[in-house]
C-alpha cells in the first residue's frame, strides 16, 4: 500500500487538515510500521491520481469527492465466499441524500489485466455504475489497446478522456448536477 509499485509511480500522502503533501518518513512511526494511516491523511497511488483528485475537488468541492469508493463487483457465493469489491479511485456524490454516486472515476496510467477484468465485471453486474464510469488517462488515450478500442466504438467513448480534456470541458457532465 505504501510503497512504489512496479509501474514506478510515486505515491502521494495528502494531509486534509493542512492541505499539504506529507512525506512518508514524516508520518508517526506507528503508522509507518502498521501501514494504516491517520484519518486526516489520504493515500494516492501515483502523482497522476493526486492530480485527478485536485481537479475534481476544484470542480465539485471537497465534500463531493469520495476517494477509494468500494463497489461490489462479485457477489458472495460458493466460489468467492466474501465476494469482491473494486475500490474505484473516485466517486462524485452530487447530494448528501443520493443513494449512488453520479460519477465513478478511475485514473489510469497503465492498463492491467486486473483493471480489464474489473471493468468487465462492473459492466455485467452494475449497468448503472458502468454508465457513470469515467476513465482518465494522463497524456494520451491508448487507442491501440483492445479494451479501449472496443469502448471507443460505443457510447462510452465520451467517458474516456485525458485529464486535460476533462478540465477543458465547457460544462460539467449532466449526470452530476
C-alpha positions as CSV (number, residue, x, y, z in Angstrom):
1,X,0.0,0.0,0.0
2,X,2.7,2.5,0.9
3,X,5.5,1.6,-1.5
4,X,6.1,2.4,-5.1
5,X,4.6,-0.2,-7.4
6,X,6.2,-2.0,-10.4
7,X,5.0,0.8,-12.7
8,X,7.3,3.2,-10.9
9,X,4.5,5.5,-9.8
10,X,5.3,7.7,-6.8
11,X,2.7,7.6,-4.0
12,X,1.4,10.9,-2.5
13,X,0.2,11.4,1.0
14,X,-2.2,14.3,1.4
15,X,-3.0,15.9,4.7
16,X,-6.6,17.0,4.7
17,X,-6.2,19.3,7.7
18,X,-3.1,21.2,6.5
19,X,-3.9,20.7,2.8
20,X,-0.3,19.8,2.1
21,X,1.7,16.8,0.9
22,X,3.4,14.8,3.7
23,X,6.4,12.7,3.1
24,X,6.1,9.1,4.3
25,X,9.0,9.3,6.6
26,X,7.4,12.3,8.3
27,X,4.4,10.1,9.4
28,X,4.4,9.0,13.0
29,X,6.4,5.7,13.4
30,X,3.3,3.7,14.4
31,X,1.7,4.5,11.1
32,X,4.9,3.6,9.1
33,X,5.1,0.2,10.8
34,X,1.3,-0.7,10.7
35,X,0.7,0.6,7.1
36,X,-2.5,2.2,8.4
37,X,-2.8,6.0,8.0
38,X,-4.3,8.6,10.3
39,X,-7.8,9.7,9.3
40,X,-6.6,13.0,8.0
41,X,-4.1,11.5,5.6
42,X,-5.2,10.3,2.2
43,X,-3.0,7.9,0.2
44,X,-2.8,8.3,-3.6
45,X,-1.0,5.5,-5.6
46,X,0.5,8.0,-8.0
47,X,1.1,11.7,-8.7
48,X,-1.4,11.4,-11.6
49,X,-4.1,10.1,-9.2
50,X,-3.4,13.0,-6.9
51,X,-3.7,15.5,-9.9
52,X,-7.1,14.0,-10.7
53,X,-8.2,14.4,-7.1
54,X,-7.1,18.1,-7.1
55,X,-9.0,18.7,-10.4
56,X,-12.2,17.0,-9.0
57,X,-12.1,19.0,-5.8
58,X,-11.7,22.2,-7.8
59,X,-14.7,21.3,-10.0
60,X,-17.0,19.7,-7.5
61,X,-15.8,20.7,-4.0
62,X,-14.0,18.6,-1.4
63,X,-17.3,17.2,0.2
64,X,-18.5,15.8,-3.1
65,X,-15.3,13.8,-3.9
66,X,-15.0,10.3,-2.3
67,X,-11.7,8.6,-2.5
68,X,-11.4,4.8,-3.0
69,X,-15.1,4.2,-3.4
70,X,-15.9,0.5,-2.7
71,X,-18.2,-1.1,-5.2
72,X,-19.1,-4.9,-5.0
73,X,-18.4,-6.5,-8.4
74,X,-18.7,-10.2,-7.4
75,X,-21.5,-11.2,-5.1
76,X,-20.9,-13.6,-2.2
77,X,-21.1,-17.2,-3.4
78,X,-19.5,-20.7,-3.1
79,X,-16.5,-19.8,-5.3
80,X,-16.0,-16.4,-3.6
81,X,-17.5,-16.6,-0.1
82,X,-16.6,-13.0,0.7
83,X,-17.5,-11.5,-2.7
84,X,-15.2,-9.0,-4.2
85,X,-15.2,-5.2,-4.0
86,X,-13.4,-2.9,-6.5
87,X,-12.1,0.3,-4.9
88,X,-12.7,2.8,-7.7
89,X,-10.3,5.8,-7.4
90,X,-13.0,8.4,-7.1
91,X,-16.8,8.9,-6.8
92,X,-18.6,12.2,-7.1
93,X,-21.6,12.4,-4.8
94,X,-23.9,15.1,-6.1
95,X,-26.1,15.4,-3.0
96,X,-25.9,14.1,0.5
97,X,-29.1,12.0,0.2
98,X,-28.2,10.4,-3.1
99,X,-28.1,6.6,-2.8
100,X,-25.4,6.2,-5.5
101,X,-22.6,8.4,-6.8
102,X,-23.3,10.4,-10.0
103,X,-19.8,9.7,-11.3
104,X,-17.2,7.0,-10.8
105,X,-13.7,7.9,-12.0
106,X,-10.6,5.7,-12.4
107,X,-7.3,7.4,-13.0
108,X,-5.1,5.1,-15.2
109,X,-1.5,5.5,-16.1
110,X,-1.2,1.9,-17.2
111,X,-3.9,-0.7,-18.1
112,X,-3.6,-4.0,-16.3
113,X,-5.4,-7.3,-16.7
114,X,-7.0,-6.8,-13.3
115,X,-8.4,-3.5,-14.4
116,X,-9.8,-5.0,-17.6
117,X,-11.4,-7.9,-15.7
118,X,-12.9,-5.5,-13.0
119,X,-14.4,-3.2,-15.7
120,X,-16.0,-6.2,-17.4
121,X,-17.4,-7.4,-14.1
122,X,-18.7,-3.8,-13.5
123,X,-20.4,-3.8,-16.9
124,X,-22.1,-7.1,-16.2
125,X,-23.1,-6.6,-12.5
126,X,-23.8,-2.9,-12.3
127,X,-25.0,-1.4,-15.6
128,X,-25.9,1.9,-14.0
129,X,-22.5,2.2,-12.4
130,X,-20.9,1.3,-15.8
131,X,-22.9,4.2,-17.4
132,X,-21.5,6.6,-14.8
133,X,-17.9,5.3,-15.1
134,X,-15.2,7.7,-16.4
135,X,-11.7,6.7,-17.3
136,X,-9.0,9.3,-17.2
137,X,-5.5,9.0,-18.7
138,X,-2.6,11.2,-18.0
139,X,-1.3,12.1,-21.5
140,X,-3.0,10.2,-24.3
141,X,-5.7,7.7,-24.6
142,X,-4.1,4.3,-25.5
143,X,-6.3,3.6,-28.6
144,X,-4.1,0.7,-29.6
145,X,-5.3,-1.3,-26.5
146,X,-8.1,-3.7,-27.5
147,X,-10.3,-2.8,-24.5
148,X,-10.0,1.0,-25.2
149,X,-10.6,0.4,-28.9
150,X,-13.8,-1.6,-28.1
151,X,-15.1,1.1,-25.7
152,X,-14.3,3.9,-28.2
153,X,-16.8,2.2,-30.6
154,X,-19.7,2.6,-28.1
155,X,-21.3,5.4,-26.2
156,X,-18.6,5.0,-23.5
157,X,-16.2,6.9,-25.8
158,X,-17.4,10.2,-24.3
159,X,-16.3,9.0,-20.8
160,X,-12.8,8.1,-21.8
161,X,-10.6,11.2,-21.5
162,X,-7.3,12.7,-20.7
163,X,-7.4,14.8,-17.5
164,X,-6.7,17.9,-19.7
165,X,-9.8,17.1,-21.8
166,X,-11.9,16.7,-18.7
167,X,-10.7,20.0,-17.2
168,X,-11.3,21.9,-20.5
169,X,-14.9,20.6,-20.9
170,X,-17.3,23.6,-21.3
171,X,-19.8,22.1,-18.9
172,X,-19.9,19.7,-16.1
173,X,-21.4,16.3,-17.2
174,X,-25.2,16.5,-16.8
175,X,-25.3,13.4,-14.6
176,X,-23.6,15.3,-11.8
177,X,-25.7,18.3,-11.1
